């Protein structure tokens, strides 16, 4: 993996010269600013978790004011995704809503507040739960400010199609509720409530936002990739894509009958995997972006299948698959989709080719290895070594991507155009 990261760093150096990089250019467009904050938080949290696991493997105690498992769940669910969402929303949103572009400067204060809040939460996880609660309050208010700005855009729009914007606003509001619930849980030392906040954030905020954004991209490739899905009506498409994650969320509710839910999950998994297998992106460099999106879509089907199998094992009195289905969903589906979509937006708005180059493809392959290692560790097949290796792979992906795309965000457009 060290050789991969070295080649990625060398490629980044060839693509741009450091003397042209300027933080002022991050204010040139909402995606530059939002992605920069998201990438910085993603890299920071990946390195933090790798350091924590390495310390525990060596028998060292990092010191915890908040238990590690719920802290990890909260930070990795809500810690960096909303910043990427903000960059996407305020770049694509005005075009969807037929409104003028949004000035990135108007987003600077809430995004900095959001980032500072998570840095405070991270410190509080080890130092004091009340400090983490204070940081969580800053996070919630920062995200609320961004959401109110987007709500104002939606109110001002007279565009005939506002379906996606409305869904995103509704999911974002649930995100505020999840952040406030986490703040309350940290202040009260209520671990079950903290877990509930992370679950609410994942199933009712992050996953719906990703699914709606994914649905919005269907017309870009449906004619050659997903003709059957494209033939459905717009709302039917969206409900179909939301159904699988919703079933997975229901599987985590105690007391529900296992066999019927396992059967529904298996059917949903077969449908999604069949679509992924029918997807035929173009060969060569030009098809890499679509292959990355297909990989994420495939991981969603795998996650549903693993959840169905886990429920079936539990129904016959055997141990389930632990967190394997959850990590196939988060690290596989969400991770692949985030890397693909954010790379596409960063390339398109920096004047670079939309085709994924070799360095980007190596990152994607390293992410696949990380997902497989994490799945091996979840049921106990690979033990702590597999878990540490998975964390190292994700840290490599997160930091290399943040370095490479972060440099693009602070550079002039490669094609010489303004913006």
C-alpha positions as CSV (number, residue, x, y, z in Angstrom):
1,X,0.0,0.0,0.0
2,X,2.9,2.4,0.6
3,X,3.9,2.0,-3.0
4,X,0.4,2.9,-4.1
5,X,0.4,6.0,-2.0
6,X,3.8,7.1,-3.3
7,X,2.6,6.8,-6.9
8,X,-0.5,8.8,-6.0
9,X,1.5,11.5,-4.4
10,X,3.9,11.6,-7.4
11,X,0.9,11.9,-9.8
12,X,-0.6,14.7,-7.8
13,X,2.7,16.6,-8.0
14,X,2.8,16.2,-11.8
15,X,-0.7,17.4,-12.2
16,X,-0.2,20.7,-10.4
17,X,2.5,23.0,-9.0
18,X,2.3,24.0,-5.4
19,X,3.1,27.6,-6.0
20,X,-0.3,28.0,-7.8
21,X,-2.3,26.6,-4.9
22,X,-4.2,29.2,-2.9
23,X,-6.8,28.8,-0.2
24,X,-8.7,31.8,-1.6
25,X,-9.7,29.7,-4.6
26,X,-11.7,27.5,-2.2
27,X,-14.2,30.4,-2.1
28,X,-14.5,30.3,-5.9
29,X,-17.4,27.8,-5.8
30,X,-19.5,26.0,-3.2
31,X,-18.2,22.5,-4.2
32,X,-14.6,23.7,-3.6
33,X,-15.3,24.9,-0.1
34,X,-17.6,22.0,0.9
35,X,-15.4,19.3,-0.5
36,X,-12.3,20.8,1.1
37,X,-14.0,20.8,4.6
38,X,-15.3,17.3,4.0
39,X,-12.0,15.9,2.7
40,X,-10.1,17.4,5.7
41,X,-12.6,15.8,8.1
42,X,-12.6,12.5,6.3
43,X,-8.8,12.3,6.4
44,X,-8.6,13.4,10.0
45,X,-11.1,10.8,11.2
46,X,-9.6,8.0,9.2
47,X,-6.2,8.6,10.6
48,X,-7.7,9.0,14.1
49,X,-9.4,5.6,13.9
50,X,-6.3,3.9,12.5
51,X,-4.2,5.4,15.4
52,X,-6.8,4.2,17.9
53,X,-6.8,0.6,16.6
54,X,-3.0,0.6,16.4
55,X,-2.7,1.8,20.0
56,X,-5.2,-0.9,21.2
57,X,-3.4,-3.6,19.3
58,X,-0.2,-2.6,21.1
59,X,-2.0,-2.8,24.5
60,X,-2.2,1.0,25.0
61,X,-5.3,2.8,26.3
62,X,-6.2,5.9,24.3
63,X,-8.4,7.0,27.1
64,X,-12.2,7.3,26.5
65,X,-14.7,9.8,27.9
66,X,-17.2,8.3,25.3
67,X,-17.2,4.5,24.6
68,X,-15.3,3.8,21.4
69,X,-17.9,1.9,19.4
70,X,-20.7,4.6,19.6
71,X,-18.1,7.3,19.2
72,X,-16.9,5.6,16.0
73,X,-20.4,5.2,14.7
74,X,-21.3,8.9,15.3
75,X,-18.1,10.3,13.8
76,X,-18.1,8.2,10.7
77,X,-21.8,8.6,10.1
78,X,-22.1,12.3,10.5
79,X,-18.6,13.6,10.7
80,X,-17.7,14.4,7.1
81,X,-20.6,13.4,4.8
82,X,-22.7,16.6,5.4
83,X,-19.8,18.8,4.3
84,X,-19.6,16.9,1.0
85,X,-23.4,17.2,0.7
86,X,-23.3,20.9,1.2
87,X,-20.7,21.3,-1.6
88,X,-22.9,19.2,-3.9
89,X,-26.2,20.8,-2.9
90,X,-25.1,24.4,-3.4
91,X,-23.3,23.6,-6.7
92,X,-26.0,21.4,-8.3
93,X,-29.0,22.7,-6.4
94,X,-29.3,26.2,-8.0
95,X,-29.1,24.5,-11.5
96,X,-31.9,22.1,-10.5
97,X,-34.0,25.0,-9.2
98,X,-33.2,27.4,-12.1
99,X,-31.6,29.9,-9.8
100,X,-28.4,31.9,-10.0
101,X,-25.2,30.3,-8.6
102,X,-24.6,30.6,-4.8
103,X,-21.6,32.5,-3.7
104,X,-19.3,30.2,-1.7
105,X,-18.5,33.0,0.8
106,X,-22.0,32.8,2.1
107,X,-21.3,29.2,3.2
108,X,-17.9,29.8,4.8
109,X,-19.1,30.6,8.4
110,X,-21.5,27.6,8.8
111,X,-19.0,25.2,7.2
112,X,-16.2,26.4,9.4
113,X,-18.5,26.1,12.4
114,X,-19.4,22.6,11.3
115,X,-15.7,21.6,11.0
116,X,-14.7,23.2,14.3
117,X,-17.6,21.4,16.0
118,X,-16.4,18.0,14.9
119,X,-12.8,18.8,15.9
120,X,-14.2,19.6,19.4
121,X,-16.3,16.4,19.4
122,X,-13.2,14.4,18.6
123,X,-11.3,16.0,21.4
124,X,-14.2,15.5,23.8
125,X,-14.4,11.8,23.0
126,X,-11.1,11.3,24.8
127,X,-11.2,14.3,27.2
128,X,-14.7,15.0,28.4
129,X,-18.2,14.0,27.3
130,X,-19.5,17.6,28.0
131,X,-16.8,19.0,25.6
132,X,-18.0,16.5,23.0
133,X,-21.6,17.7,23.6
134,X,-20.6,21.3,23.1
135,X,-18.9,20.3,19.8
136,X,-22.0,18.5,18.7
137,X,-24.1,21.6,19.4
138,X,-21.8,23.6,17.1
139,X,-22.1,20.9,14.5
140,X,-25.9,20.9,14.6
141,X,-26.2,24.7,14.4
142,X,-23.7,24.8,11.5
143,X,-25.7,22.2,9.6
144,X,-29.0,24.0,10.4
145,X,-27.6,27.2,9.0
146,X,-26.7,25.5,5.8
147,X,-30.1,23.8,5.6
148,X,-32.0,27.1,6.1
149,X,-29.9,28.6,3.2
150,X,-31.0,25.7,1.0
151,X,-34.6,26.0,2.1
152,X,-34.5,29.6,1.0
153,X,-33.4,28.5,-2.4
154,X,-36.2,26.0,-2.6
155,X,-38.8,28.7,-1.6
156,X,-37.4,31.1,-4.3
157,X,-37.5,28.5,-7.1
158,X,-40.3,28.3,-9.7
159,X,-38.8,25.3,-11.4
160,X,-41.4,22.7,-12.3
161,X,-39.3,19.8,-11.0
162,X,-38.3,20.2,-7.4
163,X,-38.8,16.6,-6.3
164,X,-35.1,15.9,-5.5
165,X,-34.6,19.2,-3.7
166,X,-37.6,18.6,-1.5
167,X,-36.4,15.1,-0.6
168,X,-32.9,16.4,0.2
169,X,-34.3,19.2,2.4
170,X,-36.5,16.7,4.3
171,X,-33.6,14.3,4.8
172,X,-31.4,17.2,5.9
173,X,-33.9,18.2,8.5
174,X,-33.7,14.7,10.0
175,X,-30.0,15.1,10.0
176,X,-30.4,18.2,12.3
177,X,-32.6,16.1,14.6
178,X,-30.0,13.3,14.7
179,X,-27.3,15.8,15.6
180,X,-29.3,17.4,18.4
181,X,-30.2,13.9,19.8
182,X,-26.5,13.1,19.8
183,X,-25.8,16.4,21.6
184,X,-28.3,15.5,24.3
185,X,-27.0,12.0,24.6
186,X,-23.4,13.2,25.1
187,X,-24.5,15.7,27.7
188,X,-26.4,13.1,29.6
189,X,-23.9,10.2,29.1
190,X,-26.7,8.2,27.5
191,X,-24.9,5.6,25.3
192,X,-28.1,3.9,24.0
193,X,-29.4,7.3,22.9
194,X,-26.1,8.1,21.3
195,X,-26.3,4.9,19.3
196,X,-29.9,5.8,18.3
197,X,-28.7,9.2,17.1
198,X,-26.1,7.6,14.8
199,X,-28.7,5.1,13.5
200,X,-31.2,7.9,12.8
201,X,-28.5,9.8,11.0
202,X,-27.5,6.9,8.8
203,X,-30.9,5.4,7.9
204,X,-33.0,8.6,7.7
205,X,-30.4,11.2,6.6
206,X,-27.2,10.0,5.0
207,X,-28.6,7.0,3.0
208,X,-31.7,8.9,1.6
209,X,-29.4,11.8,0.5
210,X,-27.1,9.5,-1.3
211,X,-30.0,7.6,-2.9
212,X,-31.7,10.8,-4.1
213,X,-28.4,12.0,-5.6
214,X,-27.8,8.6,-7.2
215,X,-31.3,8.7,-8.6
216,X,-30.7,12.2,-10.1
217,X,-27.8,10.7,-12.0
218,X,-29.8,7.9,-13.6
219,X,-30.5,9.9,-16.8
220,X,-26.7,10.3,-17.4
221,X,-26.2,6.6,-18.0
222,X,-29.6,4.8,-18.0
223,X,-29.8,4.5,-21.8
224,X,-26.8,2.2,-21.9
225,X,-26.6,0.9,-18.3
226,X,-29.9,0.6,-16.6
227,X,-32.7,0.7,-19.3
228,X,-35.2,-1.1,-17.2
229,X,-34.8,1.2,-14.3
230,X,-35.0,4.2,-16.6
231,X,-38.3,2.9,-18.0
232,X,-40.0,3.3,-14.6
233,X,-41.6,6.6,-13.6
234,X,-39.4,9.0,-11.6
235,X,-41.1,8.4,-8.2
236,X,-41.2,4.7,-8.7
237,X,-37.5,4.7,-9.4
238,X,-36.8,6.6,-6.2
239,X,-39.0,4.4,-4.1
240,X,-37.4,1.3,-5.5
241,X,-33.9,2.6,-4.7
242,X,-35.0,3.6,-1.2
243,X,-36.7,0.3,-0.5
244,X,-33.5,-1.8,0.0
245,X,-31.8,0.5,2.6
246,X,-35.2,0.9,4.4
247,X,-35.5,-2.9,4.7
248,X,-32.0,-3.0,6.1
249,X,-32.9,-0.4,8.7
250,X,-36.0,-2.4,9.7
251,X,-33.8,-5.4,10.2
252,X,-32.1,-3.6,13.1
253,X,-35.4,-3.1,14.9
254,X,-35.7,-5.7,17.7
255,X,-38.8,-7.9,17.8
256,X,-39.7,-7.9,14.1
257,X,-40.3,-11.4,12.5
258,X,-37.0,-12.5,11.0
259,X,-38.0,-14.9,8.2
260,X,-40.4,-12.5,6.3
261,X,-37.9,-9.7,6.5
262,X,-35.0,-12.0,5.4
263,X,-37.1,-13.0,2.4
264,X,-37.8,-9.4,1.4
265,X,-34.2,-8.5,1.7
266,X,-33.1,-11.5,-0.4
267,X,-35.5,-10.5,-3.2
268,X,-34.3,-6.8,-3.0
269,X,-30.7,-8.1,-3.1
270,X,-31.4,-10.3,-6.2
271,X,-33.0,-7.4,-8.0
272,X,-30.2,-4.9,-7.3
273,X,-27.4,-7.5,-8.1
274,X,-29.2,-8.4,-11.4
275,X,-29.3,-4.7,-12.4
276,X,-25.6,-4.4,-11.5
277,X,-24.7,-7.4,-13.6
278,X,-26.7,-6.1,-16.6
279,X,-24.8,-2.8,-16.3
280,X,-22.2,-2.6,-19.1
281,X,-20.1,0.5,-18.8
282,X,-17.7,1.3,-21.7
283,X,-14.3,-0.3,-21.6
284,X,-11.1,1.7,-21.1
285,X,-10.5,4.9,-19.1
286,X,-13.8,6.5,-20.3
287,X,-15.8,3.8,-18.5
288,X,-14.0,3.9,-15.1
289,X,-16.3,6.4,-13.5
290,X,-19.4,4.3,-14.4
291,X,-17.6,1.1,-13.2
292,X,-17.0,2.9,-9.9
293,X,-20.6,3.7,-9.6
294,X,-21.6,0.2,-10.6
295,X,-19.3,-1.1,-7.9
296,X,-21.0,1.0,-5.3
297,X,-24.4,-0.2,-6.6
298,X,-23.2,-3.8,-6.4
299,X,-22.1,-3.3,-2.8
300,X,-25.6,-2.2,-1.9
301,X,-26.9,-5.5,-3.3
302,X,-24.2,-7.4,-1.4
303,X,-25.1,-5.6,1.8
304,X,-28.8,-6.6,1.5
305,X,-27.8,-10.2,0.8
306,X,-25.6,-10.3,3.8
307,X,-28.3,-8.9,6.0
308,X,-30.8,-11.5,4.7
309,X,-28.3,-14.3,5.5
310,X,-27.6,-12.8,8.9
311,X,-31.3,-12.7,9.8
312,X,-31.7,-16.3,8.5
313,X,-28.9,-17.5,10.7
314,X,-30.4,-15.7,13.8
315,X,-33.8,-17.2,13.0
316,X,-32.4,-20.7,13.4
317,X,-30.6,-19.9,16.6
318,X,-27.1,-19.3,15.2
319,X,-24.9,-16.2,15.4
320,X,-25.4,-13.6,12.7
321,X,-22.8,-11.9,10.6
322,X,-22.2,-9.1,13.1
323,X,-21.5,-5.8,11.4
324,X,-20.6,-7.3,8.0
325,X,-23.8,-6.1,6.3
326,X,-23.5,-2.7,7.8
327,X,-19.9,-2.2,6.6
328,X,-20.8,-3.5,3.1
329,X,-23.4,-0.8,3.1
330,X,-21.3,2.1,4.5
331,X,-17.8,1.4,3.4
332,X,-18.8,-0.4,0.2
333,X,-21.9,1.4,-1.1
334,X,-21.5,4.8,0.5
335,X,-17.7,4.8,0.2
336,X,-17.5,3.9,-3.5
337,X,-20.4,6.3,-4.3
338,X,-18.8,9.2,-2.5
339,X,-15.4,8.7,-4.1
340,X,-17.0,8.4,-7.6
341,X,-19.4,11.3,-7.3
342,X,-17.0,13.7,-5.6
343,X,-14.2,12.9,-8.1
344,X,-16.6,13.5,-11.0
345,X,-17.7,16.9,-9.6
346,X,-14.2,18.0,-8.7
347,X,-12.9,17.0,-12.1
348,X,-15.7,18.6,-14.0
349,X,-15.5,21.9,-12.2
350,X,-11.7,22.1,-12.3
351,X,-11.4,21.7,-16.1
352,X,-10.1,18.1,-16.0
353,X,-11.2,15.1,-18.0
354,X,-14.2,13.2,-16.5
355,X,-12.5,9.9,-17.2
356,X,-10.9,8.5,-14.0
357,X,-7.1,8.3,-14.4
358,X,-4.9,5.6,-13.2
359,X,-4.3,7.2,-9.8
360,X,-8.0,7.5,-9.2
361,X,-8.5,3.9,-10.3
362,X,-5.8,2.7,-7.9
363,X,-7.6,4.5,-5.0
364,X,-10.8,2.8,-5.9
365,X,-9.2,-0.6,-6.0
366,X,-7.6,0.0,-2.6
367,X,-11.0,0.9,-1.3
368,X,-12.4,-2.5,-2.5
369,X,-9.6,-4.2,-0.6
370,X,-10.5,-2.3,2.5
371,X,-14.1,-3.3,2.2
372,X,-13.2,-7.0,1.8
373,X,-10.8,-6.8,4.8
374,X,-13.5,-5.2,6.9
375,X,-16.0,-7.9,6.0
376,X,-13.5,-10.6,6.9
377,X,-13.0,-8.9,10.3
378,X,-16.6,-8.4,11.1
379,X,-17.6,-12.1,11.8
380,X,-14.2,-12.8,13.4
381,X,-12.7,-14.5,10.5
382,X,-9.6,-12.3,10.3
383,X,-9.5,-11.0,13.8
384,X,-7.8,-7.8,14.9
385,X,-5.2,-8.0,12.1
386,X,-7.9,-7.8,9.4
387,X,-9.6,-4.9,11.2
388,X,-6.4,-2.9,11.5
389,X,-5.6,-3.6,7.8
390,X,-9.0,-2.4,6.8
391,X,-8.6,0.8,8.8
392,X,-5.2,1.3,7.1
393,X,-6.7,0.8,3.7
394,X,-9.5,3.3,4.4
395,X,-7.0,5.8,5.9
396,X,-4.9,5.4,2.7
397,X,-7.9,6.1,0.5
398,X,-9.2,9.0,2.6
399,X,-5.9,10.8,3.0
400,X,-4.7,10.3,-0.6
401,X,-8.0,11.4,-2.0
402,X,-8.1,14.4,0.3
403,X,-4.5,15.4,-0.7
404,X,-5.1,14.9,-4.4
405,X,-8.6,16.4,-4.8
406,X,-7.9,19.0,-2.1
407,X,-5.0,20.3,-4.3
408,X,-7.3,20.5,-7.3
409,X,-9.8,22.6,-5.3
410,X,-7.2,25.3,-4.6
411,X,-5.8,25.4,-8.1
412,X,-6.9,27.4,-11.2
413,X,-8.9,25.4,-13.7
414,X,-6.7,23.1,-15.7
415,X,-8.3,24.2,-19.0
416,X,-7.5,27.9,-18.3
417,X,-11.2,29.0,-18.0
418,X,-12.4,31.2,-15.2
419,X,-14.1,29.7,-12.2
